[in-house]
Amino acid sequence: MRQIPAIIEDMLKPVVTGLGYEWVGAEFRGGTNGLLRIYIDSPNGVNVDDCGRVSDAVSGILDVEDPFPGRYVLEVSSPGLDRPLFKLADFERFKGRVARIRMSRPINRQKKFQGVIESVTDGVITLKTNTDAVQLPFVDIDRANLVFDFDLHKVSGT
């Protein structure tokens, strides 16, 4: 996964949680136009003001510590409908939900999987696909997101 290094998460996470938000995770994409994206959540959801509050607080730390070389943009966001899954605990929390997972190494010549998260055991996620169940080692996951099921979330009466 393109997560930020643990030392930087350890620096920023207390700022986010101290403001009363859940630290969902963060990712960094380097290059000439780098991007640091921090995902936050709360029981009441996240709005633009929440993102601005966290951005202001985190910017101060980043300006002083300067943990990333070169220029980059800081983006603070809600996890959205296709919530990223960063930790094993995320897979455990969302068991029974559909996830889209991209592996860093192929499993049976396949890198992309989509299915229901069935279990998490000893660092391995069992994903029930349309054809079978596949075992995906967490350490080999490049990226994972929930898949929003519009049929399950229709507003009644419409």
OpenMM code with the backbone's topology and positions (N, CA, C; nanometers):
from openmm import Vec3, app, unit

residues = "MET ARG GLN ILE PRO ALA ILE ILE GLU ASP MET LEU LYS PRO VAL VAL THR GLY LEU GLY TYR GLU TRP VAL GLY ALA GLU PHE ARG GLY GLY THR ASN GLY LEU LEU ARG ILE TYR ILE ASP SER PRO ASN GLY VAL ASN VAL ASP ASP CYS GLY ARG VAL SER ASP ALA VAL SER GLY ILE LEU ASP VAL GLU ASP PRO PHE PRO GLY ARG TYR VAL LEU GLU VAL SER SER PRO GLY LEU ASP ARG PRO LEU PHE LYS LEU ALA ASP PHE GLU ARG PHE LYS GLY ARG VAL ALA ARG ILE ARG MET SER ARG PRO ILE ASN ARG GLN LYS LYS PHE GLN GLY VAL ILE GLU SER VAL THR ASP GLY VAL ILE THR LEU LYS THR ASN THR ASP ALA VAL GLN LEU PRO PHE VAL ASP ILE ASP ARG ALA ASN LEU VAL PHE ASP PHE ASP LEU HIS LYS VAL SER GLY THR".split()
positions = [
    Vec3(0.0842, -0.1179, 0.0000),
    Vec3(0.0000, 0.0000, 0.0000),
    Vec3(0.0887, 0.1242, 0.0000),
    Vec3(0.0359, 0.2311, -0.0504),
    Vec3(0.1118, 0.3559, -0.0563),
    Vec3(0.0909, 0.4375, 0.0703),
    Vec3(0.0927, 0.3712, 0.1821),
    Vec3(0.0739, 0.4412, 0.3077),
    Vec3(0.1972, 0.5249, 0.3394),
    Vec3(0.1765, 0.6238, 0.4229),
    Vec3(0.2900, 0.7034, 0.4670),
    Vec3(0.3712, 0.6201, 0.5661),
    Vec3(0.4990, 0.6521, 0.5825),
    Vec3(0.5806, 0.5789, 0.6804),
    Vec3(0.5217, 0.5915, 0.8213),
    Vec3(0.5383, 0.4869, 0.9007),
    Vec3(0.4806, 0.4818, 1.0356),
    Vec3(0.5261, 0.5995, 1.1212),
    Vec3(0.6503, 0.6422, 1.1062),
    Vec3(0.7012, 0.7531, 1.1868),
    Vec3(0.6240, 0.8823, 1.1593),
    Vec3(0.5821, 0.9015, 1.0346),
    Vec3(0.5052, 1.0218, 0.9995),
    Vec3(0.3615, 1.0068, 1.0470),
    Vec3(0.3055, 0.8865, 1.0339),
    Vec3(0.1705, 0.8629, 1.0879),
    Vec3(0.1691, 0.8879, 1.2377),
    Vec3(0.2715, 0.8410, 1.3069),
    Vec3(0.2804, 0.8612, 1.4522),
    Vec3(0.2877, 1.0095, 1.4877),
    Vec3(0.3390, 1.0911, 1.3971),
    Vec3(0.3492, 1.2349, 1.4187),
    Vec3(0.2147, 1.3046, 1.3940),
    Vec3(0.1398, 1.2590, 1.2907),
    Vec3(0.0184, 1.3289, 1.2492),
    Vec3(-0.1102, 1.2745, 1.3127),
    Vec3(-0.1158, 1.1460, 1.3360),
    Vec3(-0.2374, 1.0825, 1.3884),
    Vec3(-0.2854, 1.1453, 1.5195),
    Vec3(-0.1962, 1.1731, 1.6171),
    Vec3(-0.2445, 1.2348, 1.7418),
    Vec3(-0.3076, 1.3725, 1.7214),
    Vec3(-0.2630, 1.4441, 1.6201),
    Vec3(-0.3218, 1.5756, 1.5904),
    Vec3(-0.4669, 1.5563, 1.5457),
    Vec3(-0.4882, 1.4598, 1.4560),
    Vec3(-0.6222, 1.4328, 1.4024),
    Vec3(-0.7143, 1.3807, 1.5122),
    Vec3(-0.6676, 1.2817, 1.5868),
    Vec3(-0.7525, 1.2242, 1.6924),
    Vec3(-0.7743, 1.3247, 1.8052),
    Vec3(-0.6754, 1.4105, 1.8298),
    Vec3(-0.6896, 1.5142, 1.9316),
    Vec3(-0.7981, 1.6155, 1.8978),
    Vec3(-0.8262, 1.6301, 1.7690),
    Vec3(-0.9337, 1.7201, 1.7255),
    Vec3(-1.0698, 1.6490, 1.7267),
    Vec3(-1.0696, 1.5198, 1.7613),
    Vec3(-1.1953, 1.4462, 1.7724),
    Vec3(-1.2346, 1.3662, 1.6495),
    Vec3(-1.1417, 1.3458, 1.5583),
    Vec3(-1.1715, 1.2710, 1.4355),
    Vec3(-1.1045, 1.1345, 1.4382),
    Vec3(-1.1605, 1.0419, 1.3621),
    Vec3(-1.0975, 0.9119, 1.3435),
    Vec3(-0.9908, 0.9256, 1.2353),
    Vec3(-0.8729, 0.8739, 1.2623),
    Vec3(-0.7664, 0.8656, 1.1627),
    Vec3(-0.7945, 0.7406, 1.0807),
    Vec3(-0.8364, 0.7561, 0.9560),
    Vec3(-0.8639, 0.6417, 0.8697),
    Vec3(-0.7337, 0.5913, 0.8096),
    Vec3(-0.6505, 0.6829, 0.7649),
    Vec3(-0.5223, 0.6478, 0.7052),
    Vec3(-0.4718, 0.7625, 0.6211),
    Vec3(-0.3546, 0.7434, 0.5640),
    Vec3(-0.2956, 0.8462, 0.4778),
    Vec3(-0.2073, 0.7791, 0.3743),
    Vec3(-0.1947, 0.8458, 0.2617),
    Vec3(-0.1084, 0.7962, 0.1553),
    Vec3(-0.0308, 0.9124, 0.0969),
    Vec3(0.0848, 0.8801, 0.0420),
    Vec3(0.1682, 0.9816, -0.0193),
    Vec3(0.2112, 0.9349, -0.1568),
    Vec3(0.1925, 1.0218, -0.2530),
    Vec3(0.2402, 0.9978, -0.3894),
    Vec3(0.3414, 1.1061, -0.4192),
    Vec3(0.4655, 1.0643, -0.4364),
    Vec3(0.5741, 1.1594, -0.4604),
    Vec3(0.5794, 1.2040, -0.6050),
    Vec3(0.6882, 1.2632, -0.6402),
    Vec3(0.7064, 1.3130, -0.7750),
    Vec3(0.7087, 1.4638, -0.7763),
    Vec3(0.7085, 1.5212, -0.8966),
    Vec3(0.7162, 1.6665, -0.9073),
    Vec3(0.5924, 1.7348, -0.8511),
    Vec3(0.4782, 1.6694, -0.8597),
    Vec3(0.3545, 1.7218, -0.8005),
    Vec3(0.3043, 1.6217, -0.6980),
    Vec3(0.3774, 1.6086, -0.5868),
    Vec3(0.3433, 1.5126, -0.4837),
    Vec3(0.2083, 1.5432, -0.4194),
    Vec3(0.1516, 1.4416, -0.3577),
    Vec3(0.0227, 1.4549, -0.2914),
    Vec3(0.0248, 1.3759, -0.1615),
    Vec3(-0.0028, 1.4439, -0.0516),
    Vec3(-0.0238, 1.3789, 0.0769),
    Vec3(-0.1737, 1.3852, 0.1033),
    Vec3(-0.2369, 1.2688, 0.1067),
    Vec3(-0.3816, 1.2626, 0.1295),
    Vec3(-0.4064, 1.1953, 0.2640),
    Vec3(-0.4771, 1.2668, 0.3512),
    Vec3(-0.5135, 1.2161, 0.4827),
    Vec3(-0.6643, 1.1961, 0.4845),
    Vec3(-0.7074, 1.0768, 0.5263),
    Vec3(-0.8499, 1.0448, 0.5356),
    Vec3(-0.8931, 1.0508, 0.6815),
    Vec3(-1.0023, 1.1237, 0.7061),
    Vec3(-1.0568, 1.1354, 0.8412),
    Vec3(-1.2041, 1.0977, 0.8388),
    Vec3(-1.2559, 1.0635, 0.9556),
    Vec3(-1.3979, 1.0317, 0.9665),
    Vec3(-1.4448, 1.0683, 1.1058),
    Vec3(-1.5751, 1.0691, 1.1243),
    Vec3(-1.6356, 1.0890, 1.2555),
    Vec3(-1.7739, 1.0257, 1.2526),
    Vec3(-1.8306, 0.9982, 1.3691),
    Vec3(-1.9635, 0.9362, 1.3727),
    Vec3(-2.0701, 1.0177, 1.2988),
    Vec3(-2.0519, 1.1488, 1.2923),
    Vec3(-2.1484, 1.2364, 1.2249),
    Vec3(-2.1095, 1.2672, 1.0816),
    Vec3(-2.0066, 1.1984, 1.0300),
    Vec3(-1.9583, 1.2282, 0.8962),
    Vec3(-1.8581, 1.3426, 0.8995),
    Vec3(-1.8111, 1.3793, 0.7824),
    Vec3(-1.7078, 1.4824, 0.7694),
    Vec3(-1.7534, 1.5830, 0.6657),
    Vec3(-1.7389, 1.7115, 0.6978),
    Vec3(-1.7721, 1.8148, 0.6002),
    Vec3(-1.6471, 1.8980, 0.5682),
    Vec3(-1.6648, 1.9974, 0.4847),
    Vec3(-1.5523, 2.0794, 0.4398),
    Vec3(-1.4858, 2.1517, 0.5565),
    Vec3(-1.5652, 2.1995, 0.6514),
    Vec3(-1.5070, 2.2680, 0.7675),
    Vec3(-1.4188, 2.1739, 0.8487),
    Vec3(-1.4620, 2.0477, 0.8637),
    Vec3(-1.3820, 1.9483, 0.9360),
    Vec3(-1.2482, 1.9278, 0.8657),
    Vec3(-1.2530, 1.9125, 0.7356),
    Vec3(-1.1301, 1.8923, 0.6581),
    Vec3(-1.0376, 2.0130, 0.6704),
    Vec3(-1.0940, 2.1327, 0.6671),
    Vec3(-1.0147, 2.2551, 0.6817),
    Vec3(-0.9497, 2.2644, 0.8184),
    Vec3(-1.0235, 2.2275, 0.9232),
    Vec3(-0.9714, 2.2303, 1.0595),
    Vec3(-0.8501, 2.1359, 1.0717),
    Vec3(-0.8643, 2.0150, 1.0197),
    Vec3(-0.7549, 1.9179, 1.0265),
    Vec3(-0.6383, 1.9634, 0.9393),
    Vec3(-0.6678, 2.0150, 0.8213),
    Vec3(-0.5629, 2.0626, 0.7316),
    Vec3(-0.4797, 2.1717, 0.7976),
    Vec3(-0.5449, 2.2670, 0.8617),
    Vec3(-0.4727, 2.3751, 0.9288),
    Vec3(-0.3815, 2.3208, 1.0385),
    Vec3(-0.4326, 2.2284, 1.1181),
    Vec3(-0.3546, 2.1733, 1.2291),
    Vec3(-0.2369, 2.0907, 1.1790),
    Vec3(-0.2600, 2.0081, 1.0789),
    Vec3(-0.1552, 1.9210, 1.0262),
    Vec3(-0.0510, 2.0024, 0.9490),
    Vec3(-0.0940, 2.1065, 0.8783),
    Vec3(-0.0012, 2.1903, 0.8009),
    Vec3(0.1075, 2.2492, 0.8891),
    Vec3(0.0687, 2.2928, 1.0080),
    Vec3(0.1667, 2.3499, 1.0998),
    Vec3(0.2764, 2.2516, 1.1351),
    Vec3(0.2387, 2.1300, 1.1627),
    Vec3(0.3364, 2.0249, 1.1966),
    Vec3(0.4244, 1.9947, 1.0748),
    Vec3(0.3609, 1.9818, 0.9588),
    Vec3(0.4364, 1.9484, 0.8371),
    Vec3(0.5349, 2.0599, 0.8015),
    Vec3(0.4952, 2.1858, 0.8243),
    Vec3(0.5851, 2.2977, 0.7956),
    Vec3(0.7095, 2.2932, 0.8841),
    Vec3(0.6907, 2.2565, 1.0100),
    Vec3(0.8030, 2.2527, 1.1038),
    Vec3(0.8899, 2.1292, 1.0801),
    Vec3(0.8277, 2.0137, 1.0693),
    Vec3(0.9017, 1.8871, 1.0579),
    Vec3(0.9539, 1.8608, 0.9171),
    Vec3(0.8827, 1.9074, 0.8153),
    Vec3(0.9197, 1.8912, 0.6745),
    Vec3(0.9617, 1.7471, 0.6411),
    Vec3(0.8676, 1.6500, 0.6600),
    Vec3(0.9043, 1.5090, 0.6451),
    Vec3(0.9138, 1.4575, 0.5013),
    Vec3(0.8627, 1.5334, 0.4064),
    Vec3(0.8643, 1.4883, 0.2673),
    Vec3(0.9522, 1.5808, 0.1842),
    Vec3(1.0416, 1.5242, 0.1037),
    Vec3(1.1268, 1.6096, 0.0197),
    Vec3(1.0468, 1.6714, -0.0942),
    Vec3(1.0848, 1.7903, -0.1318),
    Vec3(1.0214, 1.8550, -0.2466),
    Vec3(0.8855, 1.9135, -0.2150),
    Vec3(0.8158, 1.9485, -0.3223),
    Vec3(0.6841, 2.0107, -0.3100),
    Vec3(0.5765, 1.9035, -0.3137),
    Vec3(0.4692, 1.9298, -0.2426),
    Vec3(0.3536, 1.8409, -0.2452),
    Vec3(0.2313, 1.9187, -0.1999),
    Vec3(0.1173, 1.8635, -0.2294),
    Vec3(-0.0105, 1.9226, -0.1901),
    Vec3(-0.0668, 1.8381, -0.0764),
    Vec3(-0.1198, 1.9036, 0.0259),
    Vec3(-0.1871, 1.8350, 0.1355),
    Vec3(-0.3363, 1.8340, 0.1063),
    Vec3(-0.3963, 1.7171, 0.1132),
    Vec3(-0.5405, 1.7040, 0.0935),
    Vec3(-0.5963, 1.6270, 0.2130),
    Vec3(-0.6978, 1.6810, 0.2759),
    Vec3(-0.7674, 1.6125, 0.3848),
    Vec3(-0.9068, 1.5815, 0.3337),
    Vec3(-0.9483, 1.4572, 0.3501),
    Vec3(-1.0714, 1.4112, 0.2869),
    Vec3(-1.1457, 1.3135, 0.3768),
    Vec3(-1.2761, 1.3026, 0.3525),
    Vec3(-1.3518, 1.1933, 0.4130),
    Vec3(-1.3144, 1.0664, 0.3369),
    Vec3(-1.3384, 0.9497, 0.3945),
    Vec3(-1.3049, 0.8279, 0.3217),
    Vec3(-1.3961, 0.8036, 0.2021),
    Vec3(-1.5125, 0.8663, 0.1982),
    Vec3(-1.6015, 0.8546, 0.0836),
    Vec3(-1.6726, 0.7204, 0.0764),
    Vec3(-1.7497, 0.7047, -0.0290),
    Vec3(-1.8274, 0.5823, -0.0471),
    Vec3(-1.7383, 0.4618, -0.0749),
    Vec3(-1.6240, 0.4863, -0.1368),
    Vec3(-1.5309, 0.3775, -0.1674),
    Vec3(-1.4137, 0.3814, -0.0691),
    Vec3(-1.4471, 0.3803, 0.0579),
    Vec3(-1.3532, 0.3941, 0.1682),
    Vec3(-1.2283, 0.3071, 0.1482),
    Vec3(-1.1096, 0.3675, 0.1593),
    Vec3(-0.9875, 0.2883, 0.1503),
    Vec3(-0.9700, 0.2036, 0.2765),
    Vec3(-0.9098, 0.0883, 0.2584),
    Vec3(-0.8809, -0.0019, 0.3696),
    Vec3(-0.7294, -0.0050, 0.3865),
    Vec3(-0.6815, 0.0466, 0.4983),
    Vec3(-0.5382, 0.0597, 0.5210),
    Vec3(-0.4802, -0.0469, 0.6132),
    Vec3(-0.5595, -0.0909, 0.7112),
    Vec3(-0.5082, -0.1786, 0.8149),
    Vec3(-0.5858, -0.3101, 0.8177),
    Vec3(-0.5250, -0.4126, 0.8769),
    Vec3(-0.5959, -0.5387, 0.8949),
    Vec3(-0.7262, -0.5167, 0.9715),
    Vec3(-0.7219, -0.4260, 1.0688),
    Vec3(-0.8421, -0.3963, 1.1470),
    Vec3(-0.9547, -0.3421, 1.0584),
    Vec3(-0.9207, -0.2728, 0.9494),
    Vec3(-1.0228, -0.2231, 0.8567),
    Vec3(-1.0954, -0.3402, 0.7905),
    Vec3(-1.0197, -0.4414, 0.7497),
    Vec3(-1.0811, -0.5586, 0.6867),
    Vec3(-1.1699, -0.6323, 0.7866),
    Vec3(-1.1243, -0.6403, 0.9101),
    Vec3(-1.2040, -0.7046, 1.0160),
    Vec3(-1.3333, -0.6250, 1.0394),
    Vec3(-1.3209, -0.4947, 1.0463),
    Vec3(-1.4358, -0.4066, 1.0716),
    Vec3(-1.5418, -0.4172, 0.9626),
    Vec3(-1.4978, -0.4369, 0.8384),
    Vec3(-1.5912, -0.4375, 0.7259),
    Vec3(-1.6158, -0.5772, 0.6687),
    Vec3(-1.6004, -0.6799, 0.7531),
    Vec3(-1.6352, -0.8153, 0.7096),
    Vec3(-1.7803, -0.8156, 0.6625),
    Vec3(-1.8058, -0.8897, 0.5554),
    Vec3(-1.9402, -0.8956, 0.4990),
    Vec3(-1.9654, -0.7918, 0.3917),
    Vec3(-1.8757, -0.6970, 0.3767),
    Vec3(-1.8886, -0.5936, 0.2739),
    Vec3(-1.8041, -0.6309, 0.1532),
    Vec3(-1.8377, -0.5720, 0.0389),
    Vec3(-1.7646, -0.5965, -0.0848),
    Vec3(-1.6437, -0.5036, -0.0908),
    Vec3(-1.5297, -0.5603, -0.1283),
    Vec3(-1.4057, -0.4826, -0.1425),
    Vec3(-1.3433, -0.5100, -0.2785),
    Vec3(-1.2719, -0.4098, -0.3263),
    Vec3(-1.1910, -0.4224, -0.4481),
    Vec3(-1.0459, -0.4143, -0.4013),
    Vec3(-0.9668, -0.5156, -0.4362),
    Vec3(-0.8297, -0.5250, -0.3874),
    Vec3(-0.7338, -0.5434, -0.5042),
    Vec3(-0.6258, -0.4643, -0.5011),
    Vec3(-0.5191, -0.4788, -0.6003),
    Vec3(-0.3939, -0.5256, -0.5262),
    Vec3(-0.3379, -0.6340, -0.5736),
    Vec3(-0.2204, -0.6936, -0.5112),
    Vec3(-0.0922, -0.6391, -0.5733),
    Vec3(0.0140, -0.6383, -0.4970),
    Vec3(0.1439, -0.5971, -0.5515),
    Vec3(0.2077, -0.7109, -0.6306),
    Vec3(0.1718, -0.8351, -0.5961),
    Vec3(0.2197, -0.9523, -0.6688),
    Vec3(0.0986, -1.0360, -0.7082),
    Vec3(0.1027, -1.0983, -0.8243),
    Vec3(-0.0129, -1.1779, -0.8682),
    Vec3(-0.0334, -1.3030, -0.7821),
    Vec3(-0.1579, -1.3397, -0.7704),
    Vec3(-0.1973, -1.4666, -0.7091),
    Vec3(-0.2714, -1.5422, -0.8175),
    Vec3(-0.2184, -1.6569, -0.8546),
    Vec3(-0.2740, -1.7338, -0.9671),
    Vec3(-0.2856, -1.6462, -1.0918),
    Vec3(-0.1793, -1.5696, -1.1188),
    Vec3(-0.1680, -1.4816, -1.2360),
    Vec3(-0.2718, -1.3686, -1.2377),
    Vec3(-0.3226, -1.3333, -1.1230),
    Vec3(-0.4235, -1.2271, -1.1143),
    Vec3(-0.3820, -1.1290, -1.0052),
    Vec3(-0.3974, -0.9992, -1.0344),
    Vec3(-0.3634, -0.8951, -0.9371),
    Vec3(-0.4853, -0.8238, -0.8806),
    Vec3(-0.5960, -0.8240, -0.9542),
    Vec3(-0.7149, -0.7495, -0.9113),
    Vec3(-0.8249, -0.8470, -0.8710),
    Vec3(-0.8849, -0.8187, -0.7544),
    Vec3(-0.9898, -0.9039, -0.7015),
    Vec3(-1.1038, -0.8179, -0.6493),
    Vec3(-1.2240, -0.8708, -0.6576),
    Vec3(-1.3395, -0.8053, -0.5980),
    Vec3(-1.4292, -0.9134, -0.5401),
    Vec3(-1.4732, -0.8907, -0.4177),
    Vec3(-1.5613, -0.9868, -0.3538),
    Vec3(-1.5923, -0.9457, -0.2115),
    Vec3(-1.6606, -1.0340, -0.1419),
    Vec3(-1.7031, -1.0085, -0.0042),
    Vec3(-1.5907, -1.0490, 0.0913),
    Vec3(-1.5602, -0.9608, 0.1848),
    Vec3(-1.4605, -0.9919, 0.2865),
    Vec3(-1.5230, -1.0948, 0.3808),
    Vec3(-1.4688, -1.2161, 0.3785),
    Vec3(-1.5240, -1.3233, 0.4618),
    Vec3(-1.4566, -1.3340, 0.5974),
    Vec3(-1.3226, -1.3259, 0.5976),
    Vec3(-1.2524, -1.3406, 0.7247),
    Vec3(-1.1135, -1.2784, 0.7156),
    Vec3(-1.0565, -1.2593, 0.8348),
    Vec3(-0.9193, -1.2109, 0.8475),
    Vec3(-0.8528, -1.3011, 0.9513),
    Vec3(-0.7525, -1.3767, 0.9068),
    Vec3(-0.6858, -1.4705, 0.9964),
    Vec3(-0.5359, -1.4681, 0.9707),
    Vec3(-0.4602, -1.4414, 1.0768),
    Vec3(-0.3136, -1.4451, 1.0686),
    Vec3(-0.2595, -1.3650, 0.9504),
    Vec3(-0.3110, -1.2450, 0.9291),
    Vec3(-0.2608, -1.1580, 0.8238),
    Vec3(-0.3051, -1.1936, 0.6839),
    Vec3(-0.4068, -1.2801, 0.6736),
    Vec3(-0.4588, -1.3208, 0.5428),
    Vec3(-0.6072, -1.2883, 0.5368),
    Vec3(-0.6458, -1.2194, 0.4298),
    Vec3(-0.7860, -1.1844, 0.4076),
    Vec3(-0.8456, -1.2889, 0.3145),
    Vec3(-0.9586, -1.3459, 0.3547),
    Vec3(-1.0311, -1.4374, 0.2670),
    Vec3(-1.1407, -1.3575, 0.1996),
    Vec3(-1.1361, -1.3544, 0.0674),
    Vec3(-1.2307, -1.2783, -0.0132),
    Vec3(-1.3133, -1.3764, -0.0957),
    Vec3(-1.4448, -1.3695, -0.0824),
    Vec3(-1.5346, -1.4562, -0.1591),
    Vec3(-1.5703, -1.3838, -0.2875),
    Vec3(-1.5178, -1.4350, -0.3993),
    Vec3(-1.5448, -1.3753, -0.5300),
    Vec3(-1.6649, -1.4463, -0.5926),
    Vec3(-1.6993, -1.4077, -0.7141),
    Vec3(-1.8110, -1.4728, -0.7840),
    Vec3(-1.7821, -1.6192, -0.8142),
    Vec3(-1.6548, -1.6553, -0.8213),
    Vec3(-1.6197, -1.7923, -0.8614),
    Vec3(-1.5670, -1.8787, -0.7480),
    Vec3(-1.4976, -1.8189, -0.6505),
    Vec3(-1.4421, -1.8980, -0.5403),
    Vec3(-1.3990, -1.8063, -0.4268),
    Vec3(-1.3347, -1.8649, -0.3271),
    Vec3(-1.2761, -1.7872, -0.2180),
    Vec3(-1.1259, -1.7823, -0.2412),
    Vec3(-1.0684, -1.6652, -0.2233),
    Vec3(-0.9249, -1.6476, -0.2462),
    Vec3(-0.8614, -1.5937, -0.1182),
    Vec3(-0.7404, -1.6423, -0.0920),
    Vec3(-0.6634, -1.5997, 0.0252),
    Vec3(-0.5644, -1.4921, -0.0189),
    Vec3(-0.5749, -1.3736, 0.0406),
    Vec3(-0.4894, -1.2613, 0.0014),
    Vec3(-0.4042, -1.2167, 0.1202),
    Vec3(-0.2727, -1.2364, 0.1141),
    Vec3(-0.1859, -1.1906, 0.2230),
    Vec3(-0.1876, -1.0379, 0.2322),
    Vec3(-0.2149, -0.9872, 0.3510),
    Vec3(-0.2233, -0.8432, 0.3716),
    Vec3(-0.0951, -0.7731, 0.3283),
    Vec3(0.0201, -0.8320, 0.3553),
    Vec3(0.1479, -0.7672, 0.3222),
    Vec3(0.1664, -0.7465, 0.1721),
    Vec3(0.0905, -0.8197, 0.0902),
    Vec3(0.1014, -0.8073, -0.0552),
    Vec3(-0.0081, -0.7211, -0.1172),
    Vec3(-0.0912, -0.6596, -0.0341),
    Vec3(-0.1978, -0.5738, -0.0869),
    Vec3(-0.1393, -0.4374, -0.1202),
    Vec3(-0.1592, -0.3948, -0.2450),
    Vec3(-0.1126, -0.2636, -0.2906),
    Vec3(-0.2165, -0.1571, -0.2573),
    Vec3(-0.3430, -0.1903, -0.2779),
    Vec3(-0.4514, -0.0940, -0.2564),
    Vec3(-0.5805, -0.1717, -0.2355),
    Vec3(-0.6654, -0.1208, -0.1443),
    Vec3(-0.7939, -0.1849, -0.1189),
    Vec3(-0.8974, -0.0780, -0.0854),
    Vec3(-1.0165, -0.0966, -0.1395),
    Vec3(-1.1274, -0.0043, -0.1153),
    Vec3(-1.2562, -0.0834, -0.1012),
    Vec3(-1.3486, -0.0277, -0.0208),
    Vec3(-1.4829, -0.0834, -0.0193),
    Vec3(-1.5507, -0.0485, -0.1502),
    Vec3(-1.6465, -0.1289, -0.1892),
    Vec3(-1.7272, -0.1023, -0.3080),
    Vec3(-1.8662, -0.0663, -0.2583),
    Vec3(-1.9121, 0.0515, -0.2908),
    Vec3(-2.0435, 0.0956, -0.2467),
    Vec3(-2.1502, 0.0239, -0.3276),
    Vec3(-2.2440, -0.0365, -0.2585),
    Vec3(-2.3529, -0.1098, -0.3224),
    Vec3(-2.4769, -0.0205, -0.3232),
    Vec3(-2.5054, 0.0407, -0.4366),
    Vec3(-2.6173, 0.1334, -0.4466),
    Vec3(-2.7509, 0.0645, -0.4213),
    Vec3(-2.7631, -0.0631, -0.4591),
    Vec3(-2.8885, -0.1353, -0.4367),
    Vec3(-2.9174, -0.1514, -0.2880),
    Vec3(-2.8134, -0.1721, -0.2072),
    Vec3(-2.8325, -0.1879, -0.0632),
    Vec3(-2.8638, -0.0563, 0.0062),
    Vec3(-2.8296, 0.0544, -0.0561),
    Vec3(-2.8424, 0.1833, 0.0083),
    Vec3(-2.9484, 0.2730, -0.0564),
    Vec3(-3.0439, 0.2137, -0.1258),
    Vec3(-3.1502, 0.2949, -0.1854),
    Vec3(-3.2366, 0.3563, -0.0761),
    Vec3(-3.2810, 0.4768, -0.1020),
    Vec3(-3.3691, 0.5444, -0.0077),
    Vec3(-3.5091, 0.4870, -0.0269),
    Vec3(-3.5688, 0.4429, 0.0831),
    Vec3(-3.7022, 0.3828, 0.0698),
    Vec3(-3.8046, 0.4873, 0.0286),
    Vec3(-3.9004, 0.4427, -0.0473),
    Vec3(-4.0066, 0.5318, -0.0933),
    Vec3(-3.9752, 0.6044, -0.2215),
    Vec3(-3.8611, 0.5752, -0.2839),
    Vec3(-3.8274, 0.6439, -0.4100),
    Vec3(-3.8282, 0.5459, -0.5245),
] * unit.nanometer
topology = app.Topology()
chain = topology.addChain("A")
for resn in residues:
    res = topology.addResidue(resn, chain)
    for name in ("N", "CA", "C"):
        topology.addAtom(name, app.Element.getBySymbol(name[0]), res)
